[in-house]
Amino acid sequence: MAFKIVSDQFSVSRDSAHFIQIKTLRHPQSSDELWVALCVEGDSRFAKSTAQSLIDTLETVFFDRTQANAYERFENALREANLIYKSLKEKRGGQELGSISGLVAAFSGNQLHLTQSKEAEAYLIRKDRLSSISEGLSTRSEDLFMNIASGELLPEDKVLLSTSRLLRLMSHNQIVSSCKDGVAEATDAIRELVMEGPGASLGMACLHLKLGHRSAAGSAESPPSELWGKLKGSWERLLGKAESILAERKLPLNRKSLLAAILALILVLILSVSALMESSHKRAVREEYSLRIEAMNKELDNANNKGYAGEKETANAILGEVEAEANKILKEDFFREEILVLLGKVQKIRDDINNTLRLADAKPYSELSSNGQPAQAIGLTGLGKTLFAFSPNRLHEVVLGQSMEPKAIDGGEAAVKAAPMEDQEAVVLLTASGRILEYGEGNFTFMSTEDESWKSAVDLAAYGKYLYLLSPQNNQIYKYGRLRSGYSGATEYSKGAQLEGALSMAIDGSVYVLRQGGEIIKLFKSQQEDFRIENLPTSLEGATQIFTSPELKHLYVLDPGGKRVLVLQKDTDAGAKYIGQISFEDLEGVKSIFVQKEEDSLFLLAPSAIYQADLKQLY
């Protein structure tokens, strides 16, 4: 009985004193699999090369004579690995070599052959019962691997290979419960418990044994030699039958019939060779993809380690490459189950290292409509506990999730931006024609300036009694003071900042400007200050809005193309620090965001609804 092994793995190295490697070894001419899990402990400069030497030796010897008995090949491979270990120990010294805890497991048909050293342990889960299958294998011998345990495997068995004793960190029931679902869910659950534990370094592989897709009658893909044998046999039987028919009926074999027979034979031969070549090609492709999947799983472990080390940008780049390659293989319809597991792991690792909160199955906080039709809102702001969503010619007031009857904007003006002005208890709107409106106590009022007209702008923000207009066309931010019945003339706020391509602005005492391409500029008392974002996982290239207020501890950046809102802690030594992000993959057309003073909820505006995300889950 041959099993299909579905697997996942992880490694957690908390310091430079632990080098962990988990490797799956296969060979094109064998259905056997050899799994190696090693942890080299100690401040060893040679840890990686030591592990690789052992793995190379095990692979070479075990797959040297694939027609031989698997147990004999396994025993020979261990013997050679022990010789390599002794040689390295003599050459480098025991202290330099480090202490090696490891497992080597050979899967051959329905048989498992296993050996172990030092702290490593292997477990079998069968029918929700956990048992240690490596107990008693380790000895005080100078050899690295001494004893072998062999046993029969059953469908749906799960085998855990761990470089350290899992039962020090988890109970029997916790391990079994973690492995109830798929292998990816099992490794994720166990990894989380390891990370929460007291500084343990550990590598683990979870293997789920399933019946393969081959029928009992035989393999769906026979090797080329077997196929050729079948074709040759069919060919000989066909010739024999034809000769007997001709002999029985005493049919004359004239020139035309001979030519027709030859052509038919050539056609059959061509089709047979084509089938053989196609089968061989499929086998080669499957072998190639199998090796690529193994390499991608290693890259995921690398990305995970980079992420926990704070190298978020590098980790996300690795995850992006793995995701792209996995999707290519998925399109070819090979290893579908393994690829889906791998893609799930990509998302899980990405969410973990980026502290991503996913807004899944979101229900509207408030639905927006006008004259019985869904609204086409383009912006969102708020005043106290009240939210204001606006379309070009309608303002929707939302109180505790209930949308009031929308109010038409006066004078045929089309609103493009809005901001709260707490000092006046009003919402200030910028129109497409460059005019300023205030909305307060249920009424719109056109506001005047002591200048002949308002400066052209793409965004506006208020701070105290002052209104600021962002004008990338003029490379300037204009500041207006609120007077009794209007506004003062404009004064130039920015002194030398490059504001071309600016999209959005937010003020909390400092002024933050978002430019096309994702650059954020910070100004304080009119002067530009150094500003960079620590731990940013990916660029803000697609960002369209920046938001904060004096009461908030964070900056919020909307990236509608990436379907996310990034959250940045303000006032760090660098300028800001990445905290996490809210992903809204299921929402379409998000235009604007708003956060109230309590900073417990993020509101997102889609054209006809407002959605709410719980920020407390992120901090």
N, C-alpha and C positions, 0 to 999 in steps of 0.2 A: 504494500500500500504506500503510495507516494503522497506527501502532503504539500500543500501550498502554504508557505510561511509568510504571514503578514506581520510586519514589525515596525517598531519605532524605538527611538533611543534618545538619551540625553546625557550630558556630563556637566558637573558643577565642580570647577576647580577654584577654591577660594583663595589660594595663594600660589606662589611660584614653586612651593615645595611639593606640589602634586601635579603630575602629568598623567592625563587619562586619555586612553585611546580605545575605541570600540570598532572592530572591523569585521565585515562579512566577506568571506572568501568563497568564490565559485570558480568552476571550470567549464568550458564549452562542451567537453566530452563526458561530463558527469552531472547527475542530478543531485549529488551530495552538496551540502553546505557546511562550511567550517566557520564558527563564530569565535572571535577572540576578544576578550575584555581585559585590559591591563591598566593598572594604576601604579606608576613608579613614584615612590614617596622618598623625599629627601632632597636636599639642595644639590641636585645632580645636573651638571652641564650636559650630560650625555643621555638624559632621559628619553628624548625623542628618538635618537639613533638606536638606543637599546631596545625600545619597544618595536621599532621597525625591523631590526635584525631578527628578533624573535618571530614576528609575524611573517616575514619573508621566508624564513626557514620552515615554519609550519605549513605555509602554502605550498612551497616547492615540493616538500616530501610527501605531504598528504595526497596531492594530485599528480604524483609522479607516475604511478601505475594504476590508472583508474579502474582497470579490470580486476584488480586484486581486492581481497576482502577489506571492507571499510575499517574494521577493528584493527587489523594488522597495519594498515596505512596510518591509522591514528596513533598507534603505539610507536611506530617508527618515527613519526613526526615529533612526538614528545621527546623521544630519545635524542634526536638531533637538536631539538630546542634546548635540552638540558646541557648538551655539549657546548652549544653557542653561549649559554649563560655562564658556564664555568670558565670558558675562554675569556669572556668579557670581564668577569670578576677577577681573574688572575692578571689581566692586562691593566685594568683601571683601578682595582681595589674595591673592596666591599662598600666602603663609605661613599666613594664617588659613584658607584653603580646604583646605589639606592636600594630600598626595599621594594620588592615587586609583589603585588597582590594581583592574581589573575585567574581567569577561567578560560578554558578552551572546550568548545562543545562541537561535536560532529553530528550532523543530522543525515542519516542515510536510510531512505525508505521510511519505515515506521520505528527505526531504532535511534536512540540517542546515546552517544558515548561522551563522557564528561570527565574533566579533571580540574583541579583547583589548587591554588597556593595562597598562603597567608590569610588575609582578611576577606578575600572574595567569597561570595556565596551564590548558589543557584537554587531557585525555588520552582516547584511545579504546582500549578493550580488546576485541579481536576474536580469538576462538579462542586465548585465553590468551597473546596477544601485545599488548604495550603500545606505543603510539606517541603522541608529542606532536602534536596537531592544531592548536595555536595558535602554533607556532614561526614566527617571521618576521613576525607580524602587527603587532607593536608598532614604532613609528617615533619619530623625534625631533620629529615635528610638534607644533605647539601644540594640535592637536585631541586630544581624549581617545581617540576611536575612529577609526581611519583605514582599515585594510585589512579585507577580508572573505574568509573561506575558506568554501567550500561543498563538500559531498560527499554521497554516498549512504550511508544507514545500512542495516544488515541486522538481521534478528531475532536476539536474544540479545546484540547489542552492548551494551557498557557505556560510558557517557561520564562522566568525572570533571571537574567544574568546580571549580577551586581558586583562591583569591585569592592564593596564594603558591606558589612552586615546590616541589612535593611531593618531587621527586627530590633536593632538598637534605637531606631528612629520611629518605627511604626509597630502597631500590634498586628497579629494575624488578621483580625477582622478588618483593620484599616487597609491592609494590602489587598485582600480579597475584594473589598468594596470598591477600591480604586480601579480594579481590573474588571469590573462588571460590564463596562461598555467596550469600546474599541481600544486598540493599542495606543492611539494618540491621546485619548482621554486618560488612559492609565498613566502614561509617562507624564502628562501635564499635572495630574493630581499628585503623583509621587514627587515630582520636581518641586512643587509648591511646598510640600511638607519638609523636603530636604532643605529648601531655602529658609524655612522658618526655624529649622533646627539649630543646634549649638555649633555652628561652624564646620559641619561635615563636608568633606569633599568626596564625590561619589560619581561613578558612571554606571548607567543601567540600560539594558535593552529588554524590551518586552516582545515576546514572540508568540503569535497566535497561530496554532496549527489548524489548517482547514483542508478538507478534501479538495484535491485539484479538480480542474474542469475536464479532465480526461475520463472517458467512460471505462467501465470494467473490461470491455472488449479489447481495449488497447489505446494507444496514444493517438491523439488527433493530429499530431505532427510527428511522423516517423523520421528517424535520422536518414540522411541521404543514402547510406549503404543499404538500409532496410528497404527504402523505396525502390532502389535500383534492383534489388533482389526480387521484389514483388513484380516489377515491370518485366524483368527478364523471364520470370516464370510464366507470366500471362502471355508473353510473346511466344514462348516455346509451345504452350498449350494451344494457342491460336494456329500456329503453323501445323502442328500435328493434326488438329481437327480438319483444317483445310485439305491436307494431304489425304486424309482418310475419306473425305467426301468426294474428292476428285477420283480416288481409286475405286470407291464403291460405284460411282455413277459412270466411270470410264469416260469422263469429259475430256475433250481434246483441249490442250493448252496452247492456243494459237498466239500469234504475235500481239494482237490487240488485248486479249485477256491477260497476257503476261505483263504488258505495259500498265494496264489498269491496276493489276495486283501490286506491282512495284510502287506506283504512285500512292496507292492506299497505304502501303507499308511505310512509305516515307512520311506521309501525313501523320500516321499513328506515332511514328518515332519522334517527329517534331513536337507533337502535343505532349508526349511522355517526357521528353527532355525539358520542355517549358515548365511542366508541372514540377519536375524535380528541382529546376533552378529556382522557381518561385518559392518552394518549400525551404530550400537552403537559404534564400535571401531573407525569408521571414525569421528563420532561426538566428541568422546573423544580426538582424535588426533588434530582435528581442534581447539577445546577449548584450548588444551595445546599450540599449535603453536600461537594462538591468544594472549595468555598471554606472550609468549616468545617474540613476536614482540613488544608488549607494553613495555616489560622490555628493549629490545634492543634500542627502541627510547629514553628511559630515559638514557641509557648508552651513546648514541650519544650526548645528551645534556651535560652529564658529561664530555665527551671527549672534546667537544667544549669549555667548561669553563676551563678545564685544559690547553688546547692549548693557549687560550688567556692569561692565567696566567703564561705562559712561561714553563709549564711542558710538553714539547713536547714529551719526551720519554714515559711518562705515557699515554698521550693522544693517541699516535700512537699504544701503546699496547692495549688500550681499543678498538680502531677502528679495529685492526687486529682480536680481538676476536669476535666482532660483525659481521665483514665481513665473518669469517669462519662459524659462526652459521647460518647466513642468507643464505649462499650458500648451507648448508645442507638442510634447509627447502625448498629452491628452487628446489633441486633435487627430493624432495618428491612431487612436483607439487601441493603444497598448497599455497594459498595467493600469487600467482605469481605477481600480480600487486603491492601489498603492499611491497613485498620483493624487487622488482626492484626499487621502489621509495626509499626504505631504503638503498639499495646499492649505488644508485646515491647520496644520502645524505652522505654516508660514504666517497665517493671520494671527494665530495665538501668540507667537513670539513677537510679531510686530506690535500687537496690542499691548503686550506686557511691557516691552522696553519703551514704548512711546506713551504709556499710561493713557490708553484710548478708552473713552466711554462711548459705546455704540448706542445710538438712539434707534433701537429696533422696535418695530410694530408701534410706532408713535401715533397717538390719537390727538386730534387738534385740541389745543387749549381753547381756541375760539375760532369759529368759522366766520368768514367775511363775505357779505353779499351786498348787492345794490340793485334795487328794483326787482328782487327775486332772482337775480342772476349772480353767479360767482363773481366776486370782486377781482380786480386786476391790480392789487396793491404793489407798490414799488419801494416803500420805505416804512421804517418803524422807529418810533421814539416813545418817550414816556415822561410822565409828570407825577411824582408821588407814587401812588398805587395804580394809577390809570395808564394804560397803554394807548398810543395813537398810531394807527396804521393809515397810510394814505396812498391813494392812486392819484394820477395827475389832476383829477377834478373832484375827488371825494376824500373826506377825512372821516375815518372810522374810530370812534371812541370805544374802548374796551375796558369794562370795569369787572374785576373778579371773574374773568372768562366770558362775560356776556357782552356781545357787541351791540352798541346802541344804533339807532337809525343814522346812517351816514349823512354828513352835512356837505352840501355842494360848496365848492370853493368859489368865492365871489369873482365877478368881473371877467369870467372866461379865462382866468389864469390857470396854468398847469404847474402844479407843484413838482419839484425835482428832489429837494432835500428838506429835512426838518430837524430841529434840535430843541430840547427843553431850555427854558430860561427861568430857572427857579426864582430869581430875584423879582421877576414880574408875574410869577405863577401863570406863565403863558408858554405856548408852543410857537416857535418862530419857524416860518416856512420860506424857502427860497424858490422862486418861480423860474420857469424857462426863459421868461423875458427879462430876468435880472431884478425883479422887484422883491420886496420883503413884506411878508404878511405876519401878523401876530394873531393867534387864536386863544381867546380867554373868555371865560364865563359864557360860552356858547356862541360867541361872535367872532367874525373875522374883521381885522382892521389893517388897511394898507398903511405902512409906516414910511415916513419920509426921512431924509437925511439933509443935513445942512449943505451938503454938496449938491451939485446939479442932478446927479444920479448916483445910484449905487455902483460900486465897482463890480466888474464881471467876476464870477466865482463858480466853482464846481462843488463846494461844500461849505458848511457853516457850523459853528459851535459857539456856545455861550459860556461865560465864566463870570459870576457875580453880575454886575450891571453892564458888562461889556459883551459885545457881539463881534465875532471874528469871522472873516470871509477868506476862504482859501482860493487864491487866484494864480494857478500855474502859468496862465497866459502872460501875466505880468511878473512872474517869479517873486510873488509877494503874498504876505498875509496882512489883510487890512483889519484894523481895530476901530470899532465904533463904540462910543459911550451912550448909554440910554439916558435920554433927557425926559422932561416932563411929558412931552407929547410927540416925541420922535427920537432921532439919533443925531449925534454930532457928526461932523465930517470925518473922513477916513484918515487915520494915521498909519504909517508903515511900521509893522511890528518886527518883521524879520530883517536882520542885518547880515546879509551875505550868504544865507542858506540857499542851496540849489533846489528849487521847488518845481522845476520843469517836470511834467509828467505826473504831478501829484494827483491823487485820487480821493483821499479821505483824510479827515483831521479829527483829533480828539484832544480835550484839554482837562487837566486836573490841577492846574497851577503851572505845570510844564505843558508845552504844546507838542503833540506827536503827529507827524505827517507821514502817511503811507504813499509811496511812489509806485508807479508801474514797475513790475519786476520784483516787487516785494521788499524794497529797501524802506526802512523806517528812519526818519530823521527826528531828533529830539531837540527842542529849543527851550531855553529857560532865560527869562528876562531878555528876550530878543536874540540871544546868542546861541549858536548851535553847539551842542555838547557831544562828546563821544558817546556812541550808543551801539552796542552789539548784544546779541542774544546768545546766552550760554545754553549748551546742550540741545540746540535746535536740530531735530531729526532730519528734516528735509527743508528745502527752500520755500520761501513765501511767494514764489513767482506768480501764482494765480490769485493772490489776495486782492480784494476789492474794497474792504472796509476795516478801519481800526476803531475800537471803542474803549473808552474808560470814562471815569468821572472822579471828582475829588474824594468821594467816599469809598471807592473801590481799591482793592489791593492789587488788582491784576489788569493787564491789557488783554483785550479780546480781538482776534484777527480773523475775519471771515475769508475763507477760500472756497468759493462756490464750485469752482471746477474740481477741486479735490474733495468736495462734499465734507468739509470739516471746519471747525472753529478751533483755532489754537489759543491756548491760555498761557500768558506770560506773567511771571511775577515781576512787579515793578521795583525800581529803586535798589537794584543790586549794584555791586561794584562795577560790573560790566555795563549795566544799563537795564537789562532784563534777563530773566532766566525761564527757559521752557519748563512748564509744569505738566501739561498734558493736552489732550485734544478731545473734542466731541465730534464723532463721526455720524453723519446723517445720510447714509447711502440710500435709504429708502425714500427720501424726500426729493422732490423735483422743484427746480426753480427758486431756491432760497435766495432772497434778495437782500435781506438786512437782518441785523441782530440788535438786541438791547438787553441790558442787565440793570435791575433795580438796585437801590442803595444797599439792601440787605445782602446782596451777592449770594443768594441761595438758589437762584434760577436763572437760566439763560433762555431768552425768548428768540425764536427764529421765525422770520416772516417768509412764507410762500405766497404766491399771488392771491390765494383765496382762503388762507388759514394761518393762524399763529400756532406754533408748537413750543413746547416747554421741555427743557432738559434740567435735571437735578444736579446742580454743581457740587453739592455736598458729597456726591459719590466720587468726585474727581480729586478733591483736596485731601 
